[in-house]
Amino acid sequence: MRLSVDPGDRAYFGSVHAVVYLDGKPLKGCVTADEEAGEAFVFAKNAKGDYVIDLSGGAIVKERLQGEVRIECEDWVRREAEARQRKGAV
């Protein structure tokens, strides 16, 4: 299942409550998570903990993390997200 709160992502689902785990540890600030691809995207931070800004466009840079991804969410969210995937929307 792929789930995203990024309107520009094909798996955009709006604002839903989900907990994403990467290699068994909760992942804070996750923007997009994909269990099958084993990837999650978070907003990148520098050594000071500040968000990294792309100066060419002003957007916050996303960092791709890889590993075992697990998404915990309400059953209806999972059913709807998986139905979208089957239809090819994601």
C-alpha positions in Angstrom: 0.0 0.0 0.0 1.1 3.5 -0.8 -0.2 6.5 1.2 0.7 10.2 0.9 -0.3 13.5 2.4 1.5 15.3 -0.5 -1.1 16.6 -3.0 1.5 16.2 -5.8 1.8 12.5 -5.1 -0.2 9.9 -7.0 -1.2 8.2 -3.7 -2.5 11.5 -2.1 -5.1 10.6 0.4 -5.6 13.9 2.2 -5.2 14.3 5.9 -5.6 10.9 7.5 -4.1 9.5 10.7 -1.4 6.9 10.0 1.7 5.7 11.8 4.6 4.8 9.5 7.3 2.4 10.7 10.7 2.1 9.0 12.6 -1.0 9.9 10.3 -1.4 12.9 10.8 2.1 14.3 8.2 4.9 14.1 9.0 7.4 11.5 8.1 11.0 12.4 7.2 13.6 9.7 6.6 11.1 7.0 5.1 12.6 3.9 4.7 9.5 1.7 5.1 5.8 2.5 5.1 2.8 0.2 5.1 -0.7 1.8 5.7 -2.6 -1.5 8.5 -0.3 -2.7 10.1 -0.2 0.8 10.4 3.5 0.7 9.3 6.5 2.7 9.8 10.2 2.1 10.3 12.8 4.8 11.2 16.5 4.7 15.0 16.8 4.8 16.7 18.6 7.7 20.2 19.9 8.1 22.6 19.2 11.0 20.9 22.0 13.0 17.5 20.4 12.5 16.2 23.1 10.2 14.3 22.1 7.0 16.4 22.1 3.8 14.9 24.5 1.2 15.5 24.2 -2.5 16.5 27.7 -3.3 15.6 27.4 -7.0 12.0 26.8 -6.3 11.5 27.5 -2.6 10.1 24.1 -1.7 11.2 21.9 1.2 13.5 19.1 0.0 12.3 15.6 0.5 14.6 12.8 1.6 14.0 9.2 0.4 14.5 6.5 3.0 14.6 2.8 2.2 13.9 -0.3 4.3 11.0 -2.3 5.6 8.0 0.1 5.6 4.8 -0.7 7.5 1.8 1.6 7.6 -0.7 1.4 10.5 -4.0 3.1 9.7 -7.7 2.6 10.1 -9.1 -0.3 8.2 -11.2 1.9 5.9 -8.2 3.9 4.8 -6.3 0.7 3.9 -9.3 -0.7 2.0 -9.7 2.5 0.0 -6.0 2.9 -0.7 -5.7 -0.7 -1.8 -8.8 -0.3 -4.0 -7.3 2.7 -5.7 -4.1 0.7 -6.3 -6.1 -2.1 -7.9 -7.8 0.4 -10.2 -4.4 1.7 -11.3 -4.9 5.1 -9.8 -1.7 4.7 -7.7 
